[in-house]
Amino acid sequence: MKEKKNNRVLSAVGHILRQPEVSILVPLLVLCAVAAILNPNFLSRSNIADTLNYISLDFIIAIGMTFTIISGGMDLSVGSVVALSGYSTGLALVSGVPTLPAVLLGLAIGALIGFVNGAIIVSFGIPPFITTLGMMYMVKGVVNVLSEGRPVYPFPDAFNALAQTRFLGFPAPIFMALVLLIVASFTLRNTSFGRSVMAVGGNEAAANTSGINIKKIKILTYVLTAMLAAFSGILLASKSGTATPGAGDGYEMNVIAAVIIGGTSLSGGNGSIVGTLIGCAIIKVLNNAMVILSVDTYWQNIVIGAIIILAVIVDTLRRRKMLTGGVQKAQPQKKQSRARGEQNG
């Protein structure tokens, strides 16, 4: 009995270690250890809380991006959506609109942008990269027209409390991100929508044959991504107590990098919400460590860019290995079929 129990424990541990998320968790732990050794302030309670807060704001957007990339898409407009939704919510608040309607307005703007992105992509067959790149510039232009470069503030206490309230010493967005992590992970793995997203990204023709409404699934992923980007923009405005037209600049690259580092394939069909969280953590911890170590901002951009390229290379090599393995498995089956045919003949 004891031996069987030990075997079950070893089997469970082996199963955990074989999970793809473990391979990126180890570099994160090493990175944290190195940063803590170089500067003990890295492990201070305030720095940990601030780092987790910034990770949560990126991760909220990255959840939607994970769904979109798994389905075979891409959304470069999320940074601009962060800015427009946050600024529109801020304008509504300073105009006297109550907090809840103002927040719903910001979310609705995000949903509308996501729907337009998805509708254009599925209706006209325009590549997601081009469509969302154009939307990025359009939305950014709308923000600049609305703001004329000026921030809006102050906001009512009820709105500021969204991101500034703390539980157990940690900001509220961290707990919101944890809830979304659980919901998104369950949705991706255990619901028809999540399985449809995987199927569409894995093999669109097969998904269509099985009766999946491909257009609907793709549009929903873009709506989800833009709404979560809008939510992050609203939380960012609440956190700082002001809405600026430059909010969200560069978010799209950080988010896409986090999703790829987290193991989601750029070719679609495979991905993990937990992996995306670890990817977000790697980028933010690296940024935070470089700030603490007084590394020049320009060098920070070089490092992040190199990580993005490395992550894409790893994803490409992983896909090639999977394809090679599939071909090698198929060849023996073909030989067996031929042998049976010869015997029957």
C-alpha positions as CSV (number, residue, x, y, z in Angstrom):
1,M,0.0,0.0,0.0
2,K,2.8,2.4,1.0
3,E,4.6,1.6,-2.3
4,K,1.5,2.3,-4.3
5,K,1.0,5.6,-2.5
6,N,4.6,6.6,-3.2
7,N,4.1,5.7,-6.9
8,R,1.0,7.9,-7.1
9,V,2.8,10.8,-5.5
10,L,5.8,10.4,-7.9
11,S,3.4,10.1,-10.8
12,A,1.6,13.3,-9.7
13,V,4.9,15.2,-9.3
14,G,6.1,14.0,-12.7
15,H,2.9,15.1,-14.3
16,I,3.3,18.6,-12.8
17,L,6.9,18.9,-13.9
18,R,5.9,17.9,-17.4
19,Q,3.6,20.9,-17.7
20,P,4.9,23.5,-20.1
21,E,4.3,26.3,-17.5
22,V,7.0,24.8,-15.3
23,S,9.7,25.5,-18.0
24,I,9.0,29.2,-17.8
25,L,8.4,29.3,-14.1
26,V,12.0,28.3,-13.4
27,P,13.5,31.4,-15.2
28,L,11.1,33.6,-13.3
29,L,12.2,32.2,-10.0
30,V,15.9,32.6,-11.0
31,L,15.3,36.1,-12.1
32,C,13.6,37.0,-8.8
33,A,16.5,35.4,-6.9
34,V,19.2,37.3,-8.9
35,A,17.3,40.6,-8.4
36,A,17.0,40.0,-4.7
37,I,20.7,39.3,-4.3
38,L,21.7,42.4,-6.3
39,N,19.3,44.6,-4.4
40,P,17.5,43.5,-1.2
41,N,14.9,46.2,-1.7
42,F,13.4,44.0,-4.5
43,L,11.8,41.8,-1.8
44,S,10.4,44.7,0.2
45,R,6.7,44.5,0.8
46,S,6.0,47.8,-1.0
47,N,8.0,46.8,-4.1
48,I,6.3,43.4,-4.2
49,A,2.9,45.0,-4.0
50,D,3.7,47.6,-6.7
51,T,5.2,44.9,-9.0
52,L,2.1,42.6,-8.6
53,N,-0.1,45.6,-9.2
54,Y,1.6,46.4,-12.5
55,I,1.6,42.7,-13.5
56,S,-2.2,42.5,-12.9
57,L,-2.9,45.5,-15.2
58,D,-0.9,43.9,-18.0
59,F,-2.3,40.4,-17.3
60,I,-5.9,41.5,-17.5
61,I,-5.3,42.6,-21.1
62,A,-3.1,39.6,-21.8
63,I,-6.0,37.2,-20.9
64,G,-8.0,38.5,-23.9
65,M,-4.9,38.5,-26.1
66,T,-4.3,34.9,-25.2
67,F,-7.8,33.9,-26.5
68,T,-7.2,36.0,-29.7
69,I,-3.8,34.5,-30.5
70,I,-5.0,31.0,-29.8
71,S,-7.8,31.5,-32.3
72,G,-5.2,32.5,-34.9
73,G,-5.5,36.3,-34.5
74,M,-3.6,39.3,-33.2
75,D,-4.7,42.7,-31.8
76,L,-2.3,45.6,-31.9
77,S,-4.9,48.2,-30.8
78,V,-5.1,47.3,-27.1
79,G,-2.8,50.0,-26.0
80,S,-4.9,52.7,-27.7
81,V,-8.1,51.1,-26.3
82,V,-6.5,51.4,-22.8
83,A,-6.1,55.2,-23.5
84,L,-9.5,55.8,-25.0
85,S,-11.5,53.9,-22.5
86,G,-9.7,55.4,-19.6
87,Y,-10.0,58.9,-21.0
88,S,-13.6,58.5,-22.0
89,T,-14.5,57.3,-18.5
90,G,-12.5,60.2,-17.0
91,L,-14.4,62.7,-19.2
92,A,-17.7,61.3,-18.1
93,L,-16.8,61.4,-14.5
94,V,-15.6,65.1,-14.5
95,S,-18.9,65.9,-16.4
96,G,-20.9,64.6,-13.5
97,V,-21.8,61.1,-14.7
98,P,-22.0,58.6,-11.7
99,T,-19.2,56.1,-11.4
100,L,-21.0,52.9,-12.6
101,P,-22.4,54.4,-15.8
102,A,-19.0,56.0,-16.6
103,V,-17.3,52.7,-16.1
104,L,-19.9,50.9,-18.3
105,L,-19.3,53.6,-21.0
106,G,-15.6,52.8,-21.0
107,L,-16.3,49.1,-21.3
108,A,-18.8,49.6,-24.1
109,I,-16.3,51.7,-26.1
110,G,-13.8,48.8,-25.8
111,A,-16.4,46.3,-26.8
112,L,-17.4,48.4,-29.9
113,I,-13.8,48.7,-31.0
114,G,-13.3,44.9,-30.6
115,F,-16.4,44.2,-32.6
116,V,-15.3,46.4,-35.4
117,N,-11.9,44.8,-35.5
118,G,-13.4,41.3,-35.6
119,A,-16.1,42.2,-38.1
120,I,-13.6,43.7,-40.6
121,I,-11.2,40.7,-40.3
122,V,-13.9,38.0,-40.8
123,S,-15.9,40.0,-43.4
124,F,-13.2,41.2,-45.7
125,G,-10.4,38.7,-45.0
126,I,-7.9,41.5,-44.1
127,P,-5.0,40.2,-42.0
128,P,-5.5,40.9,-38.2
129,F,-2.1,42.6,-38.1
130,I,-3.1,45.2,-40.7
131,T,-6.6,45.7,-39.4
132,T,-5.6,46.2,-35.8
133,L,-2.6,48.3,-36.7
134,G,-4.9,50.7,-38.5
135,M,-7.3,50.7,-35.6
136,M,-4.5,51.4,-33.2
137,Y,-3.7,54.7,-35.1
138,M,-7.4,55.6,-35.5
139,V,-8.2,55.2,-31.8
140,K,-5.0,57.0,-30.8
141,G,-6.1,59.8,-33.1
142,V,-9.5,60.0,-31.4
143,V,-7.9,60.2,-28.0
144,N,-5.7,63.1,-29.1
145,V,-8.6,64.9,-30.6
146,L,-10.7,64.5,-27.4
147,S,-7.9,65.4,-25.1
148,E,-5.8,68.0,-27.1
149,G,-2.9,66.6,-25.0
150,R,-4.5,67.5,-21.7
151,P,-5.2,65.0,-18.8
152,V,-8.5,65.0,-17.0
153,Y,-9.0,64.9,-13.2
154,P,-10.0,64.9,-10.4
155,F,-12.3,61.9,-10.0
156,P,-14.8,61.0,-7.3
157,D,-13.6,58.9,-4.4
158,A,-15.9,56.0,-5.4
159,F,-14.0,55.7,-8.7
160,N,-10.5,56.1,-7.3
161,A,-11.4,53.3,-4.8
162,L,-11.6,50.8,-7.6
163,A,-7.8,50.5,-7.9
164,Q,-6.6,52.2,-4.8
165,T,-8.4,50.1,-2.2
166,R,-6.2,47.6,-0.5
167,F,-6.9,44.1,0.9
168,L,-4.3,42.6,3.2
169,G,-1.9,45.3,2.1
170,F,-2.2,44.6,-1.6
171,P,-4.1,46.7,-4.2
172,A,-7.5,45.5,-5.4
173,P,-6.5,45.0,-9.1
174,I,-4.3,42.0,-8.0
175,F,-7.4,40.2,-6.6
176,M,-9.4,41.2,-9.7
177,A,-6.7,39.6,-11.9
178,L,-6.8,36.4,-9.8
179,V,-10.5,36.1,-10.2
180,L,-10.1,36.6,-14.0
181,L,-7.3,34.0,-14.0
182,I,-9.6,31.4,-12.6
183,V,-12.5,32.3,-14.8
184,A,-10.4,32.5,-18.0
185,S,-8.6,29.2,-17.3
186,F,-11.8,27.4,-16.7
187,T,-13.4,28.9,-19.8
188,L,-10.5,28.0,-22.1
189,R,-10.3,24.4,-20.9
190,N,-13.8,23.4,-19.9
191,T,-16.4,25.3,-22.0
192,S,-17.6,25.0,-25.5
193,F,-16.4,28.5,-26.3
194,G,-12.8,27.7,-25.1
195,R,-12.7,24.5,-27.0
196,S,-14.0,26.3,-30.1
197,V,-11.3,28.9,-29.8
198,M,-8.7,26.1,-29.6
199,A,-10.2,24.3,-32.6
200,V,-10.4,27.4,-34.8
201,G,-6.8,28.2,-34.2
202,G,-5.6,24.7,-34.6
203,N,-7.4,23.8,-37.8
204,E,-9.9,26.2,-39.2
205,A,-11.1,23.9,-41.9
206,A,-11.7,21.1,-39.5
207,A,-13.5,23.5,-37.1
208,N,-15.8,24.6,-39.9
209,T,-16.6,21.0,-40.8
210,S,-17.5,20.2,-37.2
211,G,-20.1,23.0,-37.2
212,I,-18.2,25.7,-35.3
213,N,-19.3,29.2,-36.2
214,I,-15.8,30.5,-37.0
215,K,-16.8,34.1,-37.7
216,K,-18.7,34.3,-34.4
217,I,-15.8,32.9,-32.4
218,K,-13.2,35.2,-33.9
219,I,-15.4,38.3,-33.4
220,L,-16.0,37.3,-29.7
221,T,-12.2,36.9,-29.1
222,Y,-11.6,40.5,-30.3
223,V,-14.5,41.8,-28.3
224,L,-13.2,40.1,-25.2
225,T,-9.7,41.4,-25.8
226,A,-10.8,45.0,-26.3
227,M,-13.2,44.9,-23.3
228,L,-10.4,43.6,-21.0
229,A,-8.1,46.3,-22.4
230,A,-10.8,48.9,-21.6
231,F,-11.1,47.5,-18.1
232,S,-7.3,47.8,-17.6
233,G,-7.4,51.4,-18.9
234,I,-10.2,52.2,-16.4
235,L,-8.2,50.7,-13.5
236,L,-5.1,52.6,-14.6
237,A,-7.0,55.9,-14.5
238,S,-8.4,54.9,-11.1
239,K,-5.0,54.0,-9.8
240,S,-3.3,57.3,-10.8
241,G,-6.4,59.5,-10.1
242,T,-6.0,61.0,-13.6
243,A,-6.6,59.9,-17.2
244,T,-4.0,60.9,-19.8
245,P,-4.0,60.5,-23.6
246,G,-0.6,58.7,-23.4
247,A,-1.8,55.9,-21.1
248,G,-1.4,52.5,-22.7
249,D,1.5,53.5,-25.0
250,G,3.6,50.4,-25.7
251,Y,1.2,48.0,-23.9
252,E,0.5,46.0,-27.0
253,M,4.1,44.9,-27.4
254,N,4.4,44.0,-23.7
255,V,1.2,42.0,-23.7
256,I,1.9,40.1,-26.9
257,A,5.4,39.4,-25.7
258,A,4.0,38.0,-22.4
259,V,1.6,35.8,-24.2
260,I,4.3,34.3,-26.4
261,I,6.7,33.9,-23.5
262,G,3.9,32.1,-21.7
263,G,3.9,29.4,-24.3
264,T,1.0,30.4,-26.6
265,S,1.8,29.6,-30.2
266,L,1.7,32.4,-32.7
267,S,0.3,30.0,-35.2
268,G,-2.7,29.4,-32.9
269,G,-4.4,26.4,-31.5
270,N,-2.5,26.1,-28.2
271,G,-2.0,28.3,-25.2
272,S,-2.3,28.7,-21.4
273,I,-3.7,31.4,-19.2
274,V,-1.4,30.5,-16.4
275,G,1.6,30.6,-18.8
276,T,0.5,34.1,-19.9
277,L,0.5,35.2,-16.2
278,I,4.1,33.9,-15.8
279,G,5.0,35.7,-19.0
280,C,3.6,38.9,-17.7
281,A,5.5,38.4,-14.5
282,I,8.8,37.8,-16.3
283,I,8.5,41.0,-18.2
284,K,7.5,43.2,-15.2
285,V,10.0,41.6,-12.8
286,L,12.7,42.2,-15.4
287,N,11.6,45.8,-15.8
288,N,11.4,46.3,-12.1
289,A,14.8,44.7,-11.5
290,M,16.4,47.0,-14.1
291,V,14.8,50.1,-12.6
292,I,16.1,49.1,-9.1
293,L,19.6,48.5,-10.6
294,S,19.4,51.9,-12.3
295,V,19.7,50.4,-15.8
296,D,19.2,53.0,-18.5
297,T,15.7,53.0,-20.1
298,Y,17.1,52.5,-23.6
299,W,18.8,49.3,-22.4
300,Q,15.5,48.1,-20.9
301,N,13.9,48.4,-24.4
302,I,16.8,46.4,-25.9
303,V,16.4,43.6,-23.4
304,I,12.6,43.4,-23.8
305,G,13.0,43.4,-27.6
306,A,15.6,40.6,-27.4
307,I,13.2,38.5,-25.2
308,I,10.4,38.9,-27.7
309,I,12.7,37.7,-30.6
310,L,13.9,34.8,-28.4
311,A,10.3,33.8,-27.5
312,V,9.3,33.8,-31.2
313,I,12.4,31.7,-32.1
314,V,11.5,29.2,-29.3
315,D,7.9,29.0,-30.5
316,T,9.0,28.4,-34.1
317,L,11.4,25.6,-33.1
318,R,8.7,24.1,-30.9
319,R,6.3,24.0,-33.9
320,R,8.9,22.5,-36.2
321,K,9.6,19.8,-33.6
322,M,5.9,19.0,-33.3
323,L,5.5,18.8,-37.1
324,T,8.6,16.6,-37.4
325,G,7.3,14.3,-34.7
326,G,3.9,14.1,-36.5
327,V,5.6,13.1,-39.8
328,Q,7.7,10.5,-38.1
329,K,4.7,9.0,-36.4
330,A,2.7,9.0,-39.7
331,Q,5.4,7.1,-41.6
332,P,5.3,3.9,-39.6
333,Q,1.5,3.9,-39.9
334,K,1.8,4.2,-43.7
335,K,4.3,1.3,-43.8
336,Q,2.0,-0.9,-41.8
337,S,-0.9,-0.1,-44.1
338,R,1.2,-1.0,-47.1
339,A,2.3,-4.2,-45.5
340,R,-1.3,-5.2,-44.8
341,G,-2.2,-4.3,-48.4
342,E,0.5,-6.6,-49.7
343,Q,-0.5,-9.4,-47.4
344,N,-4.2,-9.1,-48.5
345,G,-3.1,-8.9,-52.1
